[in-house]
């Protein structure tokens, strides 16, 4: 029996040879070791029509038949094989590259990667072509991003690669990836303690002495770094912690240094640990000066051998010596006690001595100190200074370091080098000014634009004390008065938001808003406001010069102007010593008009039918009172009779209708039209009220029986039309409404069409429609034969003027309040 693997390999080899012979048109003979008989492949081209090619595999007894043409198979010549990979390989690394061989030149083959393991850390296969051979391709296997290899968990991956060229059979091979243990940096094994180590050393260790080793047996490719820089200790590339270059200071007590050490390998893995180095005092005390700097002042006249001062150093076997100056020799020091004595009589002079203290048994253990000796002369006269008093005005922009005055002071026996200048005064003066020798200078910025400066009254007072050396000490006091003057440094600043809204019905003088400008110069509210262009029809507004309040000074109409753009000029005042130095800025202010909805006067009821009995002629007879109301902010309503009162029998007194009786003897109806006006200015609106008044005389005489032929003339009815303002919807609302209507019509049309198509008895629909039309026609005919009859006690909307004979027709349209 043959194994499956050898069977596939032999079959692939035989097929490859047959394909090669078929393409080249040559005779290919199989070797005897293959057990396959020699056949001329040219017969596959010129042989029988069915084109049957047969290949015998020796030892297996199998026969492969290929109907119509020869089968072409993809070849993976590099597989199977084993690839070794270290577990510290970084993600994205190329593991291997597999060759894919196709029978003919075509597009890229399809190569897939699978693994026997449930999860594998490899990317999908990337295919690239061989530029020298069109039938050869490379399949690249790489590690996936974030992949972590662990040889202790998985030490081998079995990858299954399946490749298929276009038009060829798929081939399957295996790739074995063996994972080996690497040198990855592992923090849990690198550092035994996460809290850090402690090292104790003596303070007298030699410079650059190794104090600590980070890793006793460091791995290759590691980098050591100190995270904290503020330490005198040094960390080498080998992980050694060294003492400072100059050693530790032995004069100090126990010193502690904290080190944050980071270890990083070549792959970027890092670990950190803390190290505390404690420097302990050495067993032998070091020589130190408790007072390394000392200043001594003595008077002239000290004779030779007198003690000037004494120095003291700590340590064992301490000895003293003067290192400088070498010449002239004015002082000497006792080697044991440290007393400094004069060698000759001293005069007014200054000397700087450098004293060294050392251990007599260990000369390298030493310390130094400086002693400044000042010998002052005697002077009984105070120094004289020019000027004796200093008064000045300085601008606030004077920079620090500027000199205000230089005193010229002299003494009878002393030089300028022996004069001392000290500034005395309040803390505010001492913080803003200072003395550098005889010069009074500005120490900090003199900011005039601050509340602290205003609290001081913009003035500083101080005293310069000039003292001359010697005994007794003599001094002179120079008063100082400095006044800080303002400088207009900054321009006014516009407010961050300058948009106001005002109703279009705002009355004259109504407040629109306030422009709150600011200025960094002191005083900060010294601004003047002005309106560019001034008030007028184009901008019916005015602005207060001092407060910045904008008020209405003209009529507003939102239909003509939706908003106004005002330009306000801000000008600062009183911010500079020179009043002519002023700065200004233009600010844009937007005033939006808020439209007030138009509200027509509304009367309840809108149509009234009244019956009265006429009184005596010449009297005044109230008929009714109209109940109407307009918008809350509108003016009072006005009432006017505009129709039906041709003979003047009625008049309006406010909202009360009054009848003036006459000498009429017959009942007579009157149809009155009353117009009610509301609003003010150009926005007045009106409504109509109809009043039908039936007037009955007190006594109606019976006329003589006569026959009178009357001719009724056909009169055209009078139509009274009142049009009110309607709502104009925005464009988007019209578009949405139109689209909704179109969709509704389309839906209805589709529904009707579906019903018509599905209805198999259309005659019934037409019959029903015809019956309905007949019913409507009959009803209309009946209505034309029986005109509307109104009851005597109810107004039916028809009225006739008895004097002119003209007909009136009133029809109330619900919702729009129109009369037709």
Buried (B, 14 or more C-beta within 10 A) or exposed (E): EBEEEEBBEBBBBBBBBBBEBBEEEEEBEBEEEBBBEEBBBBEBEEEEEEBEBEBBBBEBEEEBEBEEEBBBBBBBEBBEEEBEBBBBBEBEEEBBEBBBBBBEEEEBBBBBBEBEEEEBBBBEBEBEBEEEEEBBBBBBBBBEEEBEBEBEEBBBBBBBBBBBBEEBEBBBBBBBBEBEEBBBBEEEEBBEEEEBBEBEBEBBBEEBEEBBEBEEEBEEEBEBEBEEEEBBBBBEEEBBBBBBEEBBEBBEEEBEBEBBBBBBBBBEBBBBBBBBBEBBBBEEBBBBBEEBEBEBEBBBEBEEEEEBBBBEBBBEEBBBEBEEEEEEEBBBBBEEEBBBBBEEEBEBEEBEBEBBBBBEEBEEBBBBBBBEBBBBBBBEEBBEBEEEEBEEEBBBEBEEEEEBBEBEBEBEBBEEEBBBBEBEBEEBBBEBBBBEEBEBBBBEEBBBBEEEBEEBEBEBEBEBBBBBBBBEEBEBBBBBEBEBBBBBBBBBBBBEEBEBEBBBBBEEEBEBBBBBBBBEBBBBEBBBBBBEEEBEEEBBBBBBEEEBBBBBBEBBEBEEBEEBEBEBBBBBBEBBEEEEEBBEBEBEBEBBBEEBEBBBBBBEEBBBBBEBEBBEEEEEBEBBEBEBBBBEEBEEBBBEBEBBBEEEBBEBEEBEBBBBBBEBEEBBBBBBBBBBBBBEEEBBBBBBBBBBBBBEBEEEEEEEEEEEEEEEEEEEEBEBEBEEEEEEEEEEEEEEEEEEEEEEEEEEEEEEEEEEEEEEEEEEEEEEEEEEEEEEEEEEEEEEEEEEEEEEEEBEBEBBBBEEEBBBEBEBEEEEBBBE
